[in-house]
Amino acid sequence: MIKSILIANRGEIAIRIARTARRMGIKTFAIRTKKEPNAVYLQKVDQILDFPETDGSVPEFLDIPNLVKLAVDNHIESMHPGYGYLSENADFAKACRDAGVIFIGPSPEIIKAMGDKIIAKEIAHRSNVPMLGGTHGGVPTAEAAIEQANSLGYPVIIKAASGGGGRGMRICWNESEVPQNFELCTAEAKTAFNDPTVFIEKYLQNPKHIEFQIVADKFGNVVHLGERECSIQRKHQKLMEEAPSPALTDELRARMADAAVRLAKEAHYESLGTVEFLLDDNHNFFFMEMNTRIQVEHPVTEMITGLNLVELQILIASGEPLPIEQKDVHLNGWAIECRINAEDVQSGFTPSIGMIKNLRLPSDNNIRIDSGVRIGTEITPFFDSMIAKLIVHGKDRNDAINLALHSVEHFHVTGVRTTIPFCKAVLHNEVFRSGNFNTSFIEKDLPSLIYKEEHEELIAALLAVAAYNRDNDFVPDNEGVEQEAAMDPWVLQKRIRHL
């Protein structure tokens, strides 16, 4: 069993990894940066390592040589990359292996193969996994792109072979759009991924985005843990997730799960992974890509299976066989995750920078909050803007939606703008509640990106008066602290409702 882990990440995922590792009796190390010298995650590990002085040309959590050197110099046995950053970087996995450090994730060969969408499609083809029509390799020129697009029929989508996160992708609705979009995609792919290779496939309009969580050990055992519904997204970025999906029947779930497992076995996969599919209106599904890391939305799977995915990752990296078989996996109830980000929804989800002045979190046996902030935490432009992940578990989908709505209504943050009003708007929306939505939901079915509270204008006016009074050192004679409490938005809303 692994005895020590260097967590090459920060924020809530670093805390998530540290808690599981500590419970397993594993010593944990975290990296302190000058950008976040007092970060909350640093308090959750056994030992803190200061990142070495550099010229700053490479961000700390992308600096492969120094990350590996920290592990080697401190005799740390393994490296957990979390998600984002270097979690799907084959060079990082190889550098760890070459230095004798266990990389908690797939082998560099698997990461490279599944990270290259062209190779991944070849593996999917060998696995008899359904795919959209498309090119069988990279497209070298704009002229070749036009020829391929005309052959497939419009619309088509040009994609970066090494892409991810919605970058290096352009939709072409007719031939005239192909040359410019080809040049834009290749340039963006070169800049973002150092690989200008692109391919073309048929574009499926307004599908659902369904992903299957698989876990595989080094002995060829592969188990799926059900699906996640990820269709609430903007510009290919997920904003809310749930498990299971309201779109899947038991028969369709079984077919998609079988396809995911076949692909993982064909790839000789090991560790956690996510096989992602597009689902059309006729319940036809098509392979999109595979993510070779733990996902941001993994808690919804944990909530409905009762399994600890980080623990499974560590066990597999330690060379242990899977402790579960497929017959041991049961999907119980329904889970929803809301990403609470420090973003101004009304300004196009732009990051909201500032200090968290007040933070009040909902609490219940069926509520889980993964967070890496506290009162006084500075939201800076250097790192991801996530404040917390709010995850709820209900006996069914309706129960989970109602609990999620209750939870976001009692999730209170001041100092920065957040995506809470957006989450409320989605949870109140009848199309979402019906389950009959797809990736075009925000553009077509959400009249407003924010939910306006009842009496919101009156509450805002009262809070403005309270702020004015405080700024002018005015305190009512006999109120004191209670006056401050009376200005709490929740308290005000409750009182106004009874007027």
NORJO-V989652 format. One record per backbone hydrogen bond with DSSP energy under -0.5 kcal/mol. NH is the residue of the N-H (numbers start at 1). CO is the residue of the C=O. E is the energy in kcal/mol with one decimal. If there is no record, write none. Layout:
NH_CO_E / NH_CO_E
This chain:
5_27_-2.4 / 6_78_-2.4 / 7_5_-0.6 / 7_29_-2.7 / 8_6_-0.9 / 8_80_-2.3 / 9_7_-1.4 / 13_10_-0.6 / 14_10_-1.1 / 15_11_-1.7 / 16_12_-2.5 / 17_13_-2.3 / 18_14_-2.4 / 19_15_-2.5 / 20_16_-1.6 / 21_17_-2.7 / 22_18_-2.6 / 23_19_-1.8 / 24_20_-1.3 / 25_22_-1.6 / 26_21_-2.9 / 27_3_-2.5 / 29_5_-2.3 / 30_47_-2.0 / 31_7_-0.5 / 32_30_-0.5 / 32_49_-3.0 / 36_33_-0.8 / 37_34_-0.5 / 39_36_-1.4 / 40_372_-0.6 / 42_39_-1.0 / 43_40_-1.9 / 44_41_-1.4 / 45_42_-0.7 / 46_28_-0.9 / 47_28_-1.6 / 49_30_-3.0 / 51_32_-2.4 / 62_59_-2.2 / 63_60_-1.3 / 64_62_-1.3 / 67_63_-2.3 / 68_64_-2.5 / 69_65_-2.2 / 70_66_-2.2 / 71_67_-1.6 / 72_68_-2.5 / 73_69_-3.2 / 74_70_-1.4 / 75_72_-1.5 / 76_71_-3.0 / 78_4_-1.0 / 79_102_-2.9 / 80_6_-2.3 / 81_79_-0.6 / 87_84_-2.7 / 89_86_-1.8 / 90_88_-0.7 / 93_89_-2.0 / 94_90_-2.4 / 95_91_-2.5 / 96_92_-2.3 / 97_93_-2.2 / 98_94_-3.0 / 99_95_-1.4 / 100_97_-1.4 / 101_96_-3.0 / 102_77_-2.6 / 104_79_-2.8 / 104_102_-0.6 / 105_103_-1.8 / 111_107_-2.5 / 112_108_-2.4 / 113_109_-2.2 / 114_110_-2.8 / 115_111_-1.9 / 116_112_-1.1 / 117_115_-0.8 / 117_161_-3.4 / 120_116_-2.9 / 121_117_-1.9 / 122_118_-1.5 / 123_119_-2.2 / 124_120_-2.5 / 125_121_-2.4 / 126_122_-2.2 / 127_123_-1.4 / 128_125_-1.5 / 129_124_-2.5 / 135_200_-2.9 / 139_198_-2.9 / 140_138_-0.6 / 145_141_-2.0 / 146_142_-2.2 / 147_143_-2.1 / 148_144_-2.5 / 149_145_-2.7 / 150_146_-2.6 / 151_147_-1.6 / 152_148_-2.1 / 153_149_-2.5 / 155_172_-0.6 / 156_172_-2.2 / 157_201_-2.6 / 158_170_-3.0 / 159_199_-2.7 / 160_168_-1.3 / 161_197_-2.8 / 163_160_-1.5 / 167_164_-1.5 / 169_166_-0.5 / 170_158_-2.1 / 172_156_-3.0 / 173_171_-0.5 / 177_174_-1.3 / 178_175_-1.3 / 179_175_-0.6 / 181_177_-1.8 / 182_178_-2.7 / 183_179_-2.0 / 184_180_-2.5 / 185_181_-2.5 / 186_182_-2.4 / 187_183_-2.1 / 188_184_-2.5 / 189_185_-2.8 / 190_186_-2.1 / 191_187_-2.1 / 192_188_-3.0 / 193_189_-2.5 / 194_190_-1.1 / 195_189_-1.3 / 199_159_-2.3 / 201_157_-1.9 / 202_133_-3.4 / 203_155_-2.0 / 204_202_-0.6 / 205_203_-0.7 / 207_204_-0.6 / 208_279_-2.6 / 210_208_-0.7 / 210_277_-2.1 / 211_228_-2.1 / 212_275_-3.0 / 213_226_-2.1 / 214_212_-0.6 / 214_273_-3.0 / 215_223_-2.6 / 216_271_-1.7 / 217_221_-1.9 / 220_217_-1.0 / 223_215_-2.6 / 225_213_-3.2 / 228_211_-2.6 / 229_242_-3.6 / 230_209_-2.8 / 230_228_-0.6 / 232_240_-0.6 / 233_231_-1.4 / 234_237_-2.5 / 237_234_-1.7 / 238_236_-0.5 / 239_232_-2.7 / 240_232_-1.3 / 241_337_-1.8 / 242_229_-1.7 / 243_335_-2.3 / 248_245_-1.0 / 253_249_-2.8 / 254_250_-2.1 / 255_251_-1.8 / 256_252_-2.6 / 257_253_-2.7 / 258_254_-2.2 / 259_255_-1.8 / 260_256_-2.2 / 261_257_-2.4 / 262_258_-2.4 / 263_259_-2.2 / 264_260_-2.1 / 265_261_-2.4 / 266_262_-2.4 / 267_263_-2.0 / 268_265_-1.1 / 269_264_-2.8 / 271_216_-3.5 / 273_214_-2.1 / 274_291_-2.3 / 275_212_-2.3 / 276_274_-0.6 / 276_289_-3.0 / 277_210_-3.4 / 278_286_-2.4 / 279_208_-2.4 / 280_284_-2.6 / 283_280_-1.7 / 286_278_-2.3 / 287_130_-3.3 / 288_276_-2.9 / 289_276_-1.0 / 290_114_-0.5 / 291_274_-2.6 / 294_82_-0.6 / 298_295_-1.6 / 299_296_-0.5 / 300_297_-1.4 / 301_297_-0.6 / 301_298_-0.8 / 302_298_-1.7 / 303_299_-2.4 / 304_300_-1.4 / 305_301_-1.4 / 306_302_-2.4 / 309_307_-0.7 / 312_308_-1.9 / 313_309_-2.1 / 314_310_-2.2 / 315_311_-2.5 / 316_312_-2.4 / 317_313_-2.5 / 318_314_-1.6 / 319_316_-1.8 / 320_315_-2.4 / 328_325_-1.8 / 329_326_-1.5 / 330_328_-0.6 / 332_304_-3.0 / 332_330_-0.7 / 333_331_-0.6 / 334_394_-2.7 / 335_243_-2.8 / 336_392_-1.7 / 337_241_-3.2 / 338_390_-2.9 / 339_239_-1.5 / 339_337_-0.5 / 340_338_-0.8 / 340_388_-2.7 / 341_339_-1.0 / 342_385_-3.3 / 343_341_-1.8 / 344_350_-3.1 / 345_343_-1.0 / 347_344_-1.2 / 348_345_-1.4 / 349_344_-1.2 / 350_344_-1.1 / 352_342_-2.9 / 353_351_-0.6 / 354_379_-1.7 / 356_377_-2.6 / 357_355_-0.8 / 357_414_-2.3 / 358_414_-1.3 / 360_412_-2.8 / 367_364_-1.8 / 368_391_-3.5 / 370_389_-2.2 / 371_369_-0.7 / 372_387_-0.9 / 376_356_-3.3 / 377_374_-2.2 / 379_354_-3.7 / 379_377_-0.6 / 380_378_-0.8 / 383_380_-0.5 / 387_340_-2.9 / 388_340_-1.9 / 389_370_-2.5 / 390_338_-2.7 / 390_388_-0.5 / 391_368_-3.3 / 391_389_-0.6 / 392_336_-2.3 / 393_366_-2.0 / 394_334_-3.1 / 400_396_-2.3 / 401_397_-2.7 / 402_398_-2.2 / 403_399_-2.1 / 404_400_-2.6 / 405_401_-2.5 / 406_402_-2.4 / 407_403_-2.3 / 408_404_-2.5 / 409_405_-1.8 / 410_406_-0.7 / 410_407_-0.9 / 411_408_-1.2 / 412_360_-2.7 / 412_410_-0.7 / 413_411_-0.5 / 414_358_-2.1 / 419_341_-1.3 / 423_419_-2.3 / 424_420_-2.3 / 425_421_-2.0 / 426_422_-2.3 / 427_423_-2.5 / 428_424_-2.0 / 429_425_-0.9 / 429_426_-0.8 / 433_429_-2.4 / 434_430_-1.7 / 435_431_-0.9 / 435_432_-1.1 / 436_431_-0.8 / 437_435_-1.2 / 439_207_-2.8 / 441_438_-2.0 / 444_440_-2.8 / 445_441_-2.8 / 446_441_-0.9 / 447_445_-0.7 / 451_421_-1.1 / 452_450_-0.6 / 453_451_-0.6 / 456_453_-1.7 / 459_455_-2.4 / 460_456_-2.6 / 461_457_-2.1 / 462_458_-2.3 / 463_459_-2.6 / 464_460_-2.1 / 465_461_-2.1 / 466_462_-2.3 / 467_463_-2.5 / 468_464_-2.3 / 469_465_-2.6 / 470_466_-2.3 / 471_467_-2.4 / 472_468_-1.3 / 473_470_-1.9 / 474_469_-3.2 / 475_473_-0.6 / 479_476_-1.1 / 480_476_-0.7 / 482_479_-1.5 / 483_480_-1.0 / 484_480_-0.8 / 484_481_-0.5 / 485_481_-1.7 / 486_482_-2.2 / 487_483_-0.9 / 487_484_-0.8 / 488_485_-1.6 / 492_488_-2.9 / 493_489_-2.4 / 494_490_-2.4 / 495_491_-2.4 / 496_492_-2.9 / 497_493_-2.0 / 498_494_-0.8 / 498_495_-0.7 / 499_496_-1.6
